[in-house]
Amino acid sequence: MKNLKFGVIIAVVVATIAWLAFDGATASTAYYKNVSEVNKMGDRALGKRFKVGGDVVKGSIKRNGTEVSFQIVELNNANPGQVLKVTYTGNDPLPDTFRDGAQALADGRMNADGTFTANHVQAKCASKYEAKPGQIKPGTDPSHTSKPTSRS
Amino acid sequence: MENLGSLALLLAFCVSIFALVCSVTGALRKNLYLIAAGQRAVYVVWALITTASGILVYGLVSGDYRMMYVATHANKAMPWVYKISAWWGGQEGSLLFWSWILSCYGVAVVFTNRKQFKTMMPWVVGIMSFTQTFFLVLNNFVVPPFTVWAIGRGIITLPDGQGLNPLLQTPSMAIHPPMLYLGYVGFIAPFAFAIGSLINKQPGDEWIHTTRRWTLITWLFQTIGVTLGMGWAYYVLGWGGYWVWDPVENASVLPWITATAFLHSVMMQEKKGMMKVWNMVLVSATFFLCIFGTMLTRSGIVQSVHAFGISSIGNYFAVFLAISIAATVWLILDRLDFLKSESQLESVVSRESTFLFNNLLLLASCFAVLWGTLFPIISEAIGGEKIGVDAPFFNRVNVPIGLFLLFLTGVGPLVAWRRSSIESLKKNFLWPTVGMFVLMIVLFGAGMRSLYALMSFGLCLFVTMTIFSEFIKGTLVIMQKESMNVVRAVVELTHRNTRRYGGYLVHMGVVVMFIGFTGAAFNQDAVIEAALGETFHLGRYDMKITEVKDGETENYAWMKAVVDVSVGGEHIDTLSPERRVYKSSRQPGSNVDIRRRLNEDLFLNFAAMSQKGNGAVIQAYIFPLVSWIWVGFWVVLFGTLVCLVPAKIKYSYARTEVIGTATNVPREAHAKT
């Protein structure tokens, strides 16, 4: 009797948590894809959430007011010619590590015209630092128009 | 120098194997000489690793850029504190640091217990040496810290290094890793004692008594480490949050969750002789999760912004974990007879049962976090498609669990062992429950509609009232009996049973932290592009960019937006968020500016220069109640320290033996926790 009571309570607790987990999982699933994979999916890609990883094309980062756009290619340009145009519209600051040549992971949805709208971007710094000559102005370098979402 | 360092590490590896072999053979053959040799070898290993570490740190501080590690993690312009913290700022160094802390703990364990536990100690030394050997394998053969440029590259030396990652060049990041490591590595001691007693078929709970304090201290280090990480995420990363359920954050909190469960369930074993198997499982799980956390951070197997990059090191960890887990599981199964429970659960409304549910919930939370963290790997292995889950998943599971745990925090300590009567429940919980509902109704009336926030605030009051009632009751008794004033009586009360009242303080700190977490339900943010002199608003604040300055130091160039903040036309503060570019690494960094107040933080980030009118793009956030998290942390810290003070009165916990069915057990006086 006593053990039954415990069993029932435990079952209820576990079932509730499992349900919450399942519910939460369906609400926040994102598919990890690389650039050529999302490009190939075409219309099937619409409506799903993706995390697309790739290298940020040098010189492609443009800031337009509070919006930032950039292009990514596959890691180490493994599949040349496959480019994805990304527009970042999120409110969170972009990571400090987000810059030309960095590895970025854009989190968002495909648009019908083949561009990608991200509301979240993670970035890892490129493995090698390249020294650029010249004066540095912390607010003007287009590569770090924004701020950290990330930790290293 | 680097040769000497490598040699020291290599010797340490050999001596560590020697310690392992000596201790184990010594224990099996009962040869005291071998056992003593094994213990001394532990000291030697420490000396050798310390030498190696010393050489690395000397290289970092003196700028010996012939060494690869030094050149990639330090530069001349860096302040010396960060030169030292560069020791744990990279893959090779941080694993050496791990090894070093492990060897320090080894010395501490051997030294403090050299005269006791004659039969258990060799096993303890053996287990610690086994782990030490594993880490020395990594230090020597996988990620050696003393590689020089000259090898295979023909570069002899560099004029200057690249410097430490700018994100790590901040005070809290200088002490965050040591704290976490002290907490992670420290769990080896309780684990080693637990397994040692299991191997020996030692009756009783000796290992629990020996390691109680130790467990508490390492738990405290983990708590400090995790909280520092949160604080760092909040003001250094400037993404406007302290927790995003990143895999590496998750890795750091997993062992903390099981350690917390262990701290609670161990009381069941101490006082009732119950849950012995469970405690074994928990202490092992905690230790393995510590190793697993290190593996996640170091191997890059899960995509994370923190990770150190992909490397083969994960395989080594996987092998080590597989061997250790298999051995532990086998050992526990083989010794099940020695872990029989001495009493049974009697009632759903009892202290035992609250412990049970506390454990169940913590474990569920741990499992959910682990599952969510590994989901990309699992889904790829099963369905071939890599699928990730993020914050909404973790929040949906953990928020209700957190609230339930908060509830238990209030209920648990006041429910009697074995069973509780309706009257005692009424006596203890009537007013807190009334208070809870009144507060919830008032907040609802004031326009708060978030169910979880209402529940959280209500429960916070509930728990606070139960804790205060405990202190007040005890204090009044002492004031009367000993005719003391209030302050002395509170101190006396706490001193008499530090574990119990220290525990209440920790619970109180947790409540305060929950108030802070709940504030997140009311965050506001805005991204604003404003020209110089233009005014913008967020919440009740009016802000105006008055100036954009720039300049440089030896280490970095900076740019600063000076923002005047006013409320209702009255100037209240000037904030100046800053952007930096570190010269040697060409890496940007940002320094947000925060106006911290108890009711809310105003958080400004200088995102970029703006094209219009010399202004700036500013990200502004309002974070209500965030400061309560840090305040709560200090309360937790204080409470834990109180727990560590020896109690003035030694309570002896007579085990309640259950003989037959006790139907009319007299209602117990307040159970002494």
Interface residues (C-beta under 8 A of the other chain):
Chain A: K2 N3 K5 F6 I9 I10 V13 V14 T16 I17 L20 A21 D23 G24 A25 A27 S28 T29 A30 Y31 Y32 K33 K51 G53 R63 G65 T66 N91 D92 P93 L94 P95 D96 T97 R99 L105 Q122 A123 K124 C125 S127 Y129 E130 A131 K132 I136 K137 P138 G139 T140 D141 S143 H144 T145 S146 K147 P148 T149 S150 R151 S152
Chain B: Q162 N165 P166 L167 L168 W232 A233 V236 L237 G238 W239 G240 D246 V248 Q303 V305 H306 A307 G309 L345 E346 S347 V348 S353 L356 F357 L360 L361 A364 A368 W371 G372 F375 P376 E385 K386 I387 G388 V389 D390 A391 P392 F393 F394 N395 R396 V397 P400 I401 D525 A526 V527 I528 E529 V548 D550 E552 Y556 A557 W558 M559 E578 R579 R580 V581 K583 S585 R586 Q587 P588 G589 S590 N605 F606 A607 A608 M609 A616 V617 Q619
